[in-house]
């Protein structure tokens, strides 16, 4: 339990003021535990959890992690934690700013958000 909660706290500490990401997980015991839920609540974060026996709830995140593993992790094979962090940061930047996605009309996520914001 300590490992996942410590990781959550580290992630929370990296957030910029006003950032409140949605935290999605499966229904593992650690994500239902009071310590995890209290840590989220104290940070003002919203928990999103898959419904029991409904794997489609996780489809978007499972798809992302599949791409992450195939497009970056298995190719780069970071040897240290610092290499992992740097590479993951670069990959996430590339994913959001450059990598086009069919489901977003062949736009990157940033381009899609900008387009959606402009029409709203």
N, CA and C atoms as an extended XYZ file, in Angstrom:
360
Properties=species:S:1:pos:R:3:atomname:S:1:resname:S:1:resid:I:1 pbc="F F F"
N         0.833       -1.193        0.000 N   UNK     1
C         0.000        0.000        0.000 CA  UNK     1
C         0.876        1.254        0.000 C   UNK     1
N         1.951        1.213        0.754 N   UNK     2
C         2.839        2.362        0.857 CA  UNK     2
C         3.430        2.736       -0.498 C   UNK     2
N         3.786        1.731       -1.301 N   UNK     3
C         4.416        2.006       -2.580 CA  UNK     3
C         3.491        2.813       -3.502 C   UNK     3
N         2.240        2.409       -3.628 N   UNK     4
C         1.347        3.134       -4.536 CA  UNK     4
C         0.976        4.509       -3.983 C   UNK     4
N         0.812        4.607       -2.673 N   UNK     5
C         0.456        5.901       -2.083 CA  UNK     5
C         1.646        6.854       -2.141 C   UNK     5
N         2.858        6.356       -1.895 N   UNK     6
C         4.043        7.206       -2.031 CA  UNK     6
C         4.182        7.700       -3.467 C   UNK     6
N         3.932        6.819       -4.431 N   UNK     7
C         3.984        7.218       -5.834 CA  UNK     7
C         2.949        8.281       -6.162 C   UNK     7
N         1.758        8.129       -5.603 N   UNK     8
C         0.702        9.127       -5.806 CA  UNK     8
C         1.129       10.472       -5.222 C   UNK     8
N         1.697       10.455       -4.039 N   UNK     9
C         2.142       11.713       -3.413 CA  UNK     9
C         3.229       12.389       -4.238 C   UNK     9
N         4.153       11.611       -4.773 N   UNK    10
C         5.205       12.173       -5.628 CA  UNK    10
C         4.579       12.821       -6.854 C   UNK    10
N         3.610       12.132       -7.462 N   UNK    11
C         2.927       12.684       -8.634 CA  UNK    11
C         2.191       13.972       -8.273 C   UNK    11
N         1.527       13.990       -7.142 N   UNK    12
C         0.797       15.182       -6.693 CA  UNK    12
C         1.759       16.349       -6.516 C   UNK    12
N         2.934       16.072       -5.970 N   UNK    13
C         3.925       17.132       -5.738 CA  UNK    13
C         4.446       17.753       -7.030 C   UNK    13
N         4.293       17.067       -8.153 N   UNK    14
C         4.772       17.610       -9.431 CA  UNK    14
C         3.731       18.464      -10.139 C   UNK    14
N         2.498       18.470       -9.634 N   UNK    15
C         1.440       19.236      -10.289 CA  UNK    15
C         1.662       20.734      -10.134 C   UNK    15
N         1.330       21.459      -11.169 N   UNK    16
C         1.369       22.915      -11.105 CA  UNK    16
C         0.121       23.403      -10.375 C   UNK    16
N         0.183       24.598       -9.793 N   UNK    17
C        -0.990       25.136       -9.108 CA  UNK    17
C        -2.211       25.122      -10.028 C   UNK    17
N        -3.311       24.634       -9.508 N   UNK    18
C        -4.549       24.592      -10.261 CA  UNK    18
C        -4.755       23.335      -11.089 C   UNK    18
N        -3.719       22.531      -11.274 N   UNK    19
C        -3.869       21.289      -12.032 CA  UNK    19
C        -4.592       20.256      -11.176 C   UNK    19
N        -5.627       19.675      -11.723 N   UNK    20
C        -6.425       18.675      -11.016 CA  UNK    20
C        -6.749       17.524      -11.962 C   UNK    20
N        -5.762       16.695      -12.288 N   UNK    21
C        -6.035       15.600      -13.230 CA  UNK    21
C        -6.970       14.548      -12.634 C   UNK    21
N        -7.639       13.852      -13.521 N   UNK    22
C        -8.457       12.707      -13.161 CA  UNK    22
C        -7.515       11.530      -12.955 C   UNK    22
N        -7.664       10.806      -11.863 N   UNK    23
C        -6.792        9.666      -11.559 CA  UNK    23
C        -7.594        8.391      -11.786 C   UNK    23
N        -7.219        7.645      -12.828 N   UNK    24
C        -7.971        6.456      -13.208 CA  UNK    24
C        -7.219        5.197      -12.814 C   UNK    24
N        -7.948        4.210      -12.317 N   UNK    25
C        -7.328        2.942      -11.929 CA  UNK    25
C        -8.333        1.809      -12.092 C   UNK    25
N        -7.827        0.605      -11.898 N   UNK    26
C        -8.740       -0.530      -11.828 CA  UNK    26
C        -9.257       -0.622      -10.394 C   UNK    26
N        -9.887       -1.737      -10.050 N   UNK    27
C       -10.470       -1.873       -8.712 CA  UNK    27
C        -9.571       -2.631       -7.747 C   UNK    27
N        -8.273       -2.577       -7.976 N   UNK    28
C        -7.354       -3.226       -7.042 CA  UNK    28
C        -7.575       -2.720       -5.628 C   UNK    28
N        -7.265       -3.562       -4.660 N   UNK    29
C        -7.533       -3.195       -3.254 CA  UNK    29
C        -6.852       -1.898       -2.878 C   UNK    29
N        -5.652       -1.656       -3.427 N   UNK    30
C        -4.915       -0.456       -3.041 CA  UNK    30
C        -5.616        0.820       -3.502 C   UNK    30
N        -6.389        0.741       -4.577 N   UNK    31
C        -7.085        1.925       -5.090 CA  UNK    31
C        -8.446        2.125       -4.430 C   UNK    31
N        -8.889        1.132       -3.676 N   UNK    32
C       -10.117        1.263       -2.891 CA  UNK    32
C        -9.802        1.562       -1.429 C   UNK    32
N        -8.530        1.463       -1.064 N   UNK    33
C        -8.096        1.642        0.317 CA  UNK    33
C        -8.313        3.090        0.774 C   UNK    33
N        -8.642        3.259        2.037 N   UNK    34
C        -8.902        4.583        2.618 CA  UNK    34
C        -7.708        5.514        2.453 C   UNK    34
N        -6.491        5.013        2.632 N   UNK    35
C        -5.306        5.857        2.520 CA  UNK    35
C        -5.183        6.454        1.117 C   UNK    35
N        -5.408        5.646        0.091 N   UNK    36
C        -5.348        6.123       -1.297 CA  UNK    36
C        -6.434        7.171       -1.547 C   UNK    36
N        -7.646        6.848       -1.127 N   UNK    37
C        -8.777        7.745       -1.373 CA  UNK    37
C        -8.637        9.050       -0.600 C   UNK    37
N        -8.140        8.971        0.631 N   UNK    38
C        -7.922       10.188        1.425 CA  UNK    38
C        -6.834       11.061        0.809 C   UNK    38
N        -5.777       10.434        0.287 N   UNK    39
C        -4.697       11.184       -0.354 CA  UNK    39
C        -5.220       11.933       -1.572 C   UNK    39
N        -6.053       11.280       -2.369 N   UNK    40
C        -6.675       11.946       -3.521 CA  UNK    40
C        -7.540       13.119       -3.068 C   UNK    40
N        -8.376       12.875       -2.067 N   UNK    41
C        -9.299       13.907       -1.585 CA  UNK    41
C        -8.540       15.121       -1.046 C   UNK    41
N        -7.474       14.875       -0.287 N   UNK    42
C        -6.682       15.980        0.277 CA  UNK    42
C        -6.062       16.841       -0.817 C   UNK    42
N        -5.733       16.226       -1.953 N   UNK    43
C        -5.143       16.963       -3.072 CA  UNK    43
C        -6.205       17.570       -3.977 C   UNK    43
N        -7.484       17.286       -3.684 N   UNK    44
C        -8.566       17.801       -4.506 CA  UNK    44
C        -8.685       17.101       -5.849 C   UNK    44
N        -8.215       15.852       -5.925 N   UNK    45
C        -8.253       15.097       -7.174 CA  UNK    45
C        -9.472       14.191       -7.215 C   UNK    45
N        -9.905       13.893       -8.416 N   UNK    46
C       -11.060       13.036       -8.625 CA  UNK    46
C       -10.598       11.648       -9.014 C   UNK    46
N       -11.156       10.652       -8.376 N   UNK    47
C       -10.828        9.267       -8.679 CA  UNK    47
C       -11.800        8.724       -9.711 C   UNK    47
N       -11.254        8.039      -10.694 N   UNK    48
C       -12.045        7.345      -11.694 CA  UNK    48
C       -11.657        5.882      -11.602 C   UNK    48
N       -12.628        5.010      -11.486 N   UNK    49
C       -12.333        3.594      -11.312 CA  UNK    49
C       -13.225        2.767      -12.222 C   UNK    49
N       -12.631        1.762      -12.809 N   UNK    50
C       -13.399        0.859      -13.655 CA  UNK    50
C       -14.478        0.177      -12.839 C   UNK    50
N       -15.606       -0.058      -13.494 N   UNK    51
C       -16.642       -0.840      -12.838 CA  UNK    51
C       -16.223       -2.301      -12.831 C   UNK    51
N       -16.619       -3.019      -11.830 N   UNK    52
C       -16.252       -4.421      -11.705 CA  UNK    52
C       -16.724       -5.218      -12.923 C   UNK    52
N       -15.793       -5.936      -13.506 N   UNK    53
C       -16.120       -6.792      -14.625 CA  UNK    53
C       -16.408       -6.061      -15.927 C   UNK    53
N       -16.041       -4.788      -15.995 N   UNK    54
C       -16.301       -4.007      -17.193 CA  UNK    54
C       -14.975       -3.475      -17.727 C   UNK    54
N       -14.293       -4.311      -18.487 N   UNK    55
C       -12.968       -3.946      -18.973 CA  UNK    55
C       -12.998       -2.747      -19.922 C   UNK    55
N       -14.142       -2.467      -20.541 N   UNK    56
C       -14.208       -1.340      -21.472 CA  UNK    56
C       -14.011       -0.004      -20.774 C   UNK    56
N       -14.251        0.052      -19.468 N   UNK    57
C       -13.993        1.289      -18.724 CA  UNK    57
C       -12.530        1.694      -18.836 C   UNK    57
N       -11.660        0.729      -18.975 N   UNK    58
C       -10.228        0.982      -19.027 CA  UNK    58
C        -9.697        1.060      -20.450 C   UNK    58
N       -10.547        0.957      -21.441 N   UNK    59
C       -10.095        0.814      -22.824 CA  UNK    59
C        -9.164        1.932      -23.275 C   UNK    59
N        -9.486        3.170      -22.976 N   UNK    60
C        -8.656        4.286      -23.430 CA  UNK    60
C        -7.278        4.225      -22.783 C   UNK    60
N        -7.232        4.014      -21.479 N   UNK    61
C        -5.932        3.956      -20.803 CA  UNK    61
C        -5.158        2.704      -21.200 C   UNK    61
N        -5.845        1.585      -21.339 N   UNK    62
C        -5.159        0.364      -21.770 CA  UNK    62
C        -4.562        0.560      -23.160 C   UNK    62
N        -5.302        1.239      -24.034 N   UNK    63
C        -4.785        1.529      -25.368 CA  UNK    63
C        -3.559        2.415      -25.311 C   UNK    63
N        -3.615        3.456      -24.472 N   UNK    64
C        -2.460        4.346      -24.333 CA  UNK    64
C        -1.243        3.578      -23.834 C   UNK    64
N        -1.417        2.780      -22.780 N   UNK    65
C        -0.273        2.045      -22.237 CA  UNK    65
C         0.272        1.029      -23.234 C   UNK    65
N        -0.583        0.467      -24.054 N   UNK    66
C        -0.130       -0.440      -25.094 CA  UNK    66
C         0.771        0.298      -26.082 C   UNK    66
N         0.338        1.489      -26.510 N   UNK    67
C         1.162        2.308      -27.408 CA  UNK    67
C         2.471        2.710      -26.733 C   UNK    67
N         2.390        3.108      -25.476 N   UNK    68
C         3.584        3.511      -24.737 CA  UNK    68
C         4.614        2.388      -24.724 C   UNK    68
N         4.159        1.194      -24.431 N   UNK    69
C         5.086        0.049      -24.386 CA  UNK    69
C         5.671       -0.248      -25.759 C   UNK    69
N         4.820       -0.255      -26.794 N   UNK    70
C         5.287       -0.623      -28.138 CA  UNK    70
C         6.114        0.474      -28.803 C   UNK    70
N         5.709        1.727      -28.638 N   UNK    71
C         6.360        2.830      -29.339 CA  UNK    71
C         7.557        3.401      -28.601 C   UNK    71
N         7.655        3.152      -27.310 N   UNK    72
C         8.759        3.747      -26.571 CA  UNK    72
C         9.505        2.741      -25.697 C   UNK    72
N         8.837        2.142      -24.736 N   UNK    73
C         9.522        1.357      -23.721 CA  UNK    73
C        10.320        0.192      -24.298 C   UNK    73
N         9.713       -0.592      -25.174 N   UNK    74
C        10.402       -1.764      -25.732 CA  UNK    74
C        11.521       -1.379      -26.687 C   UNK    74
N        11.436       -0.188      -27.254 N   UNK    75
C        12.483        0.283      -28.160 CA  UNK    75
C        13.633        0.918      -27.371 C   UNK    75
N        13.296        1.820      -26.466 N   UNK    76
C        14.316        2.561      -25.716 CA  UNK    76
C        14.953        1.754      -24.593 C   UNK    76
N        14.178        0.920      -23.938 N   UNK    77
C        14.643        0.112      -22.819 CA  UNK    77
C        15.514        0.911      -21.845 C   UNK    77
N        14.919        1.888      -21.163 N   UNK    78
C        15.712        2.719      -20.239 CA  UNK    78
C        16.379        1.861      -19.170 C   UNK    78
N        17.640        2.176      -18.897 N   UNK    79
C        18.412        1.379      -17.946 CA  UNK    79
C        18.426        1.923      -16.531 C   UNK    79
N        18.055        3.189      -16.382 N   UNK    80
C        18.044        3.804      -15.050 CA  UNK    80
C        16.717        4.533      -14.860 C   UNK    80
N        16.442        4.868      -13.633 N   UNK    81
C        15.219        5.617      -13.330 CA  UNK    81
C        15.258        6.993      -13.995 C   UNK    81
N        16.427        7.633      -14.010 N   UNK    82
C        16.544        8.940      -14.655 CA  UNK    82
C        16.265        8.835      -16.157 C   UNK    82
N        16.791        7.784      -16.807 N   UNK    83
C        16.519        7.580      -18.233 CA  UNK    83
C        15.028        7.332      -18.459 C   UNK    83
N        14.423        6.575      -17.559 N   UNK    84
C        12.989        6.300      -17.664 CA  UNK    84
C        12.193        7.595      -17.580 C   UNK    84
N        12.469        8.416      -16.569 N   UNK    85
C        11.728        9.662      -16.384 CA  UNK    85
C        11.908       10.592      -17.572 C   UNK    85
N        13.152       10.763      -18.019 N   UNK    86
C        13.419       11.659      -19.152 CA  UNK    86
C        12.726       11.143      -20.414 C   UNK    86
N        12.854        9.859      -20.679 N   UNK    87
C        12.241        9.281      -21.869 CA  UNK    87
C        10.732        9.348      -21.830 C   UNK    87
N        10.158        9.071      -20.676 N   UNK    88
C         8.700        9.127      -20.536 CA  UNK    88
C         8.200       10.557      -20.732 C   UNK    88
N         8.905       11.511      -20.173 N   UNK    89
C         8.533       12.919      -20.353 CA  UNK    89
C         8.557       13.289      -21.831 C   UNK    89
N         9.611       12.885      -22.535 N   UNK    90
C         9.708       13.162      -23.971 CA  UNK    90
C         8.580       12.481      -24.740 C   UNK    90
N         8.292       11.232      -24.398 N   UNK    91
C         7.237       10.494      -25.093 CA  UNK    91
C         5.881       11.173      -24.888 C   UNK    91
N         5.584       11.563      -23.651 N   UNK    92
C         4.298       12.209      -23.370 CA  UNK    92
C         4.174       13.527      -24.122 C   UNK    92
N         5.264       14.273      -24.224 N   UNK    93
C         5.251       15.526      -24.984 CA  UNK    93
C         4.971       15.218      -26.460 C   UNK    93
N         5.674       14.233      -27.005 N   UNK    94
C         5.471       13.835      -28.395 CA  UNK    94
C         4.032       13.367      -28.620 C   UNK    94
N         3.527       12.544      -27.695 N   UNK    95
C         2.164       12.010      -27.806 CA  UNK    95
C         1.148       13.151      -27.897 C   UNK    95
N         1.297       14.151      -27.062 N   UNK    96
C         0.322       15.237      -26.998 CA  UNK    96
C         0.473       16.278      -28.096 C   UNK    96
N         1.694       16.491      -28.587 N   UNK    97
C         1.920       17.590      -29.525 CA  UNK    97
C         2.107       17.164      -30.970 C   UNK    97
N         2.549       15.931      -31.204 N   UNK    98
C         2.965       15.536      -32.546 CA  UNK    98
C         2.224       14.318      -33.078 C   UNK    98
N         2.023       13.305      -32.256 N   UNK    99
C         1.458       12.032      -32.719 CA  UNK    99
C        -0.013       12.214      -33.096 C   UNK    99
N        -0.331       12.018      -34.379 N   UNK   100
C        -1.720       12.145      -34.805 CA  UNK   100
C        -2.485       10.872      -34.458 C   UNK   100
N        -3.778       11.044      -34.278 N   UNK   101
C        -4.628        9.913      -33.911 CA  UNK   101
C        -5.874        9.913      -34.784 C   UNK   101
N        -6.167        8.766      -35.345 N   UNK   102
C        -7.313        8.632      -36.232 CA  UNK   102
C        -8.603        9.055      -35.541 C   UNK   102
N        -8.779        8.618      -34.275 N   UNK   103
C       -10.026        8.925      -33.575 CA  UNK   103
C       -10.198       10.413      -33.289 C   UNK   103
N        -9.112       11.188      -33.449 N   UNK   104
C        -9.183       12.642      -33.258 CA  UNK   104
C        -9.178       13.371      -34.596 C   UNK   104
N        -9.553       12.673      -35.664 N   UNK   105
C        -9.587       13.288      -36.985 CA  UNK   105
C        -8.200       13.567      -37.538 C   UNK   105
N        -7.256       12.697      -37.220 N   UNK   106
C        -5.865       12.812      -37.670 CA  UNK   106
C        -5.192       14.085      -37.164 C   UNK   106
N        -5.531       14.448      -35.927 N   UNK   107
C        -4.890       15.560      -35.227 CA  UNK   107
C        -4.167       15.006      -34.015 C   UNK   107
N        -3.217       15.785      -33.499 N   UNK   108
C        -2.615       15.424      -32.212 CA  UNK   108
C        -3.602       15.828      -31.123 C   UNK   108
N        -3.455       15.307      -29.906 N   UNK   109
C        -4.370       15.729      -28.833 CA  UNK   109
C        -4.380       17.241      -28.606 C   UNK   109
N        -3.200       17.884      -28.655 N   UNK   110
C        -3.163       19.336      -28.476 CA  UNK   110
C        -3.907       20.059      -29.596 C   UNK   110
N        -3.722       19.605      -30.843 N   UNK   111
C        -4.429       20.221      -31.967 CA  UNK   111
C        -5.937       20.024      -31.834 C   UNK   111
N        -6.331       18.845      -31.404 N   UNK   112
C        -7.747       18.539      -31.231 CA  UNK   112
C        -8.361       19.438      -30.150 C   UNK   112
N        -7.668       19.579      -29.012 N   UNK   113
C        -8.179       20.439      -27.932 CA  UNK   113
C        -8.288       21.885      -28.403 C   UNK   113
N        -7.279       22.347      -29.153 N   UNK   114
C        -7.312       23.734      -29.640 CA  UNK   114
C        -8.483       23.938      -30.593 C   UNK   114
N        -8.712       22.976      -31.465 N   UNK   115
C        -9.815       23.050      -32.417 CA  UNK   115
C       -11.153       23.047      -31.688 C   UNK   115
N       -11.272       22.161      -30.683 N   UNK   116
C       -12.502       22.058      -29.914 CA  UNK   116
C       -12.761       23.317      -29.111 C   UNK   116
N       -11.705       23.891      -28.528 N   UNK   117
C       -11.838       25.133      -27.745 CA  UNK   117
C       -12.249       26.308      -28.622 C   UNK   117
N       -11.724       26.337      -29.845 N   UNK   118
C       -12.022       27.445      -30.755 CA  UNK   118
C       -13.469       27.436      -31.204 C   UNK   118
N       -14.076       26.251      -31.271 N   UNK   119
C       -15.456       26.172      -31.733 CA  UNK   119
C       -16.466       26.223      -30.597 C   UNK   119
N       -15.984       26.197      -29.373 N   UNK   120
C       -16.901       26.184      -28.226 CA  UNK   120
C       -17.376       27.557      -27.853 C   UNK   120
